[in-house]
Amino acid sequence: MPDFLEPANGELQLETTRFSDLTLNVNASVGATRLLIDGESVGTLTSSSRVGVLADGQLQLFMRGAMVSGVHTLQLRTPDEVETEESEPVSVLIDPAATPTLRWEAGESLALGESLVPGATPQGAALGLVIESAGTSSLQVWQPRDNGWDTTRSRTVALPGYVRSGGDAAVAIAGRLDGDLASLRVAWRVGDPGTAIATVEVDWMTDDQATEVVGFAPDPAWLGAREWTAIGRPLLAGDLVLAEVTALTDSEHPHPGDQTLAATRWSSVELSTPQIVAVGAVDLLGAQLALDSLPGTSTSIGLRLGRVQPAVLEVDGNSSALGLRPTHAIVDDPRWGEVDGPLLTALGAFGSRIVAGLHRDRNAVLLAWIDDSGANEATVRRVALPDDALAAGSMAVALVSGAVVLLVPRGNADMVAITTTSDAPDTQMLAGLACDAVAAARTAPGNEAASVAVACLHARSLVTVSLGVE
């Protein structure tokens, strides 16, 4: 008979910021007993799992903070030819954590440039800076290290055909891991409006620029008949190159699906035909790599479906297959149609999803706390920025001591930090920190990160700061 040997009273109490794994003694048949969370099986947990591990009389559940408050149930089930046996359920209460007081400390001055490019690698988030000089554009990239960047190691890549438009760089970076960060991958939009996506891969350890630039452009072969097309921002996720595509079937009458994503494998950018991401006749907007605190082989992308529904697109790490993250929480809210730019998403245990978007007027942030298991209702709130100072660029998201923190750059005005440890978000001013654009380092799963590095671009000057808690 499967059973939880602890907790004795059948109830667990956790906080949304908990970043140490939870280990419970259980009576279970390894390889046969399944764990149920909120009534749904998450498997035997004997192989690679984002949830945890079940072995040797213990159930270990992965927790890295970034959770949404609510109530969940755990249950063990062992199937049998005669009768399936189930344990008594355990209730898990996830309580809002106290809001931490944030502090920042000045770091290093790195370079002068025009646009920040945050990126992802298997080791963390690389940092890029678009630099324009004498009519040409290039990208300087620093490797990720610990909870920041290795400011002693950078790589510069030329960006032929690149045209900057506003604060969004329309450039994506990622790294390939082979013992060390062996290579750097870069994708960028050509022209404005975009006429193509260009890609290049270079060796981190040399300055050799003799590399082949390949890419793809809009084509009826994969788009069908369209009156007008333009390529938008690229995105690198796993082994895929994705790009925003605006492809109008009728310029005078918008149709669902006019704004979508195209995807192709990196290894065959110049050989294969890109594919439209198949999620139905619906617009796909604001795609951005999610801050995923849990282990696993998939890469997650936060975006909006049909303008009003936050969702997550998952890229399987083995097959590169694309699919929507399963959810029982459909958060259709017309206010999401007022969001402009990328959607920021943080994922945590128990189906937790925290989502944020910047209002098109740049005077407020829309936030949602979503439980994808469906056990708890979602909450959506609008947070006005203080002092009538507008956002100067896109937000960044960081995980600090288990707390999801949103950073809003406001030019000469102080940076705003919004902490989401409960669905009553706390707004703090980071006094003296002025940024036109901001990027945050990403920590590896399992690292609680009492402080993380933040990159701040102000008046073309790129500097690093350390963001932590008092």
Secondary structure as the mmCIF struct_conf table of DSSP 4:
data_model
#
loop_
_struct_conf.conf_type_id
_struct_conf.id
_struct_conf.beg_label_comp_id
_struct_conf.beg_label_asym_id
_struct_conf.beg_label_seq_id
_struct_conf.end_label_comp_id
_struct_conf.end_label_asym_id
_struct_conf.end_label_seq_id
STRN STRN1 ASP A 3 PHE A 4
BEND BEND1 PRO A 7 PRO A 7
TURN_TY1_P TURN_TY1_P1 ALA A 8 ASN A 9
BEND BEND2 GLY A 10 GLY A 10
STRN STRN2 GLU A 11 GLU A 15
TURN_TY1_P TURN_TY1_P2 THR A 16 THR A 17
BEND BEND3 SER A 20 SER A 20
HELX_LH_PP_P HELX_LH_PP_P1 ASP A 21 ASP A 21
STRN STRN3 LEU A 22 ASN A 27
TURN_TY1_P TURN_TY1_P3 VAL A 30 ALA A 32
STRN STRN4 ARG A 34 ILE A 37
TURN_TY1_P TURN_TY1_P4 ASP A 38 GLY A 39
STRN STRN5 GLU A 40 SER A 41
BEND BEND4 THR A 46 SER A 48
BEND BEND5 ARG A 50 VAL A 51
STRN STRN6 GLY A 52 ALA A 55
TURN_TY1_P TURN_TY1_P5 ASP A 56 GLY A 57
STRN STRN7 GLN A 58 LEU A 61
BEND BEND6 GLY A 65 GLY A 65
HELX_LH_PP_P HELX_LH_PP_P2 MET A 67 SER A 69
STRN STRN8 GLY A 70 THR A 78
BEND BEND7 GLU A 81 VAL A 82
STRN STRN9 GLU A 85 GLU A 86
HELX_LH_PP_P HELX_LH_PP_P3 SER A 87 PRO A 89
STRN STRN10 VAL A 90 ASP A 95
HELX_LH_PP_P HELX_LH_PP_P4 PRO A 96 THR A 101
STRN STRN11 LEU A 102 LEU A 112
BEND BEND8 GLU A 114 GLU A 114
STRN STRN12 SER A 115 PRO A 118
STRN STRN13 ALA A 120 THR A 121
TURN_TY1_P TURN_TY1_P6 PRO A 122 GLN A 123
STRN STRN14 GLY A 124 GLY A 124
STRN STRN15 LEU A 127 SER A 133
TURN_TY1_P TURN_TY1_P7 ALA A 134 GLY A 135
STRN STRN16 THR A 136 ARG A 145
TURN_TY1_P TURN_TY1_P8 ASP A 146 ASN A 147
STRN STRN17 GLY A 148 ALA A 158
TURN_TY1_P TURN_TY1_P9 PRO A 160 GLY A 161
STRN STRN18 TYR A 162 TYR A 162
BEND BEND9 GLY A 166 GLY A 167
STRN STRN19 VAL A 171 LEU A 177
BEND BEND10 ASP A 178 ASP A 180
STRN STRN20 LEU A 181 VAL A 190
TURN_TY1_P TURN_TY1_P10 GLY A 191 PRO A 193
STRN STRN21 GLY A 194 GLY A 194
STRN STRN22 ALA A 196 ASP A 203
TURN_TY1_P TURN_TY1_P11 TRP A 204 MET A 205
STRN STRN23 VAL A 214 PHE A 216
HELX_RH_AL_P HELX_RH_AL_P1 PRO A 220 LEU A 223
BEND BEND11 ALA A 225 ALA A 225
BEND BEND12 GLU A 227 GLU A 227
STRN STRN24 TRP A 228 ALA A 237
TURN_TY1_P TURN_TY1_P12 GLY A 238 ASP A 239
STRN STRN25 LEU A 240 LEU A 248
BEND BEND13 THR A 249 THR A 249
TURN_TY1_P TURN_TY1_P13 SER A 251 GLU A 252
BEND BEND14 HIS A 253 HIS A 253
TURN_TY1_P TURN_TY1_P14 PRO A 256 GLY A 257
BEND BEND15 ASP A 258 ASP A 258
STRN STRN26 GLN A 259 ARG A 265
HELX_RH_3T_P HELX_RH_3T_P1 TRP A 266 SER A 268
TURN_TY1_P TURN_TY1_P15 VAL A 269 LEU A 271
BEND BEND16 SER A 272 SER A 272
HELX_LH_PP_P HELX_LH_PP_P5 THR A 273 PRO A 274
STRN STRN27 GLN A 275 ILE A 276
BEND BEND17 VAL A 279 VAL A 279
BEND BEND18 ALA A 281 ALA A 281
STRN STRN28 LEU A 284 LEU A 289
STRN STRN29 LEU A 291 ASP A 292
BEND BEND19 LEU A 294 LEU A 294
BEND BEND20 THR A 297 THR A 297
STRN STRN30 THR A 299 LEU A 305
TURN_TY1_P TURN_TY1_P16 GLY A 306 VAL A 308
STRN STRN31 GLN A 309 VAL A 315
TURN_TY1_P TURN_TY1_P17 GLY A 317 SER A 319
STRN STRN32 LEU A 322 LEU A 324
HELX_LH_PP_P HELX_LH_PP_P6 ARG A 325 PRO A 326
BEND BEND21 HIS A 328 HIS A 328
HELX_RH_3T_P HELX_RH_3T_P2 PRO A 334 GLU A 338
STRN STRN33 VAL A 339 GLY A 348
TURN_TY1_P TURN_TY1_P18 ALA A 349 GLY A 351
STRN STRN34 SER A 352 HIS A 359
TURN_TY1_P TURN_TY1_P19 ARG A 360 ASP A 361
BEND BEND22 ARG A 362 ASN A 363
STRN STRN35 ALA A 364 ASP A 371
TURN_TY1_P TURN_TY1_P20 ASP A 372 SER A 373
BEND BEND23 GLY A 374 ASN A 376
STRN STRN36 THR A 379 ALA A 384
HELX_LH_PP_P HELX_LH_PP_P7 LEU A 385 LEU A 385
HELX_RH_3T_P HELX_RH_3T_P3 PRO A 386 ASP A 388
HELX_LH_PP_P HELX_LH_PP_P8 ALA A 389 ALA A 391
BEND BEND24 GLY A 393 GLY A 393
STRN STRN37 ALA A 396 VAL A 400
TURN_TY1_P TURN_TY1_P21 SER A 401 GLY A 402
STRN STRN38 ALA A 403 ARG A 410
TURN_TY1_P TURN_TY1_P22 GLY A 411 ASN A 412
STRN STRN39 ALA A 413 THR A 419
BEND BEND25 THR A 421 ALA A 424
STRN STRN40 ASP A 426 ALA A 434
BEND BEND26 ASP A 436 ASP A 436
STRN STRN41 ALA A 437 ALA A 440
HELX_LH_PP_P HELX_LH_PP_P9 THR A 443 ALA A 444
TURN_TY1_P TURN_TY1_P23 PRO A 445 GLY A 446
BEND BEND27 ALA A 450 ALA A 450
STRN STRN42 SER A 451 HIS A 458
TURN_TY1_P TURN_TY1_P24 ALA A 459 ARG A 460
STRN STRN43 SER A 461 VAL A 469
#
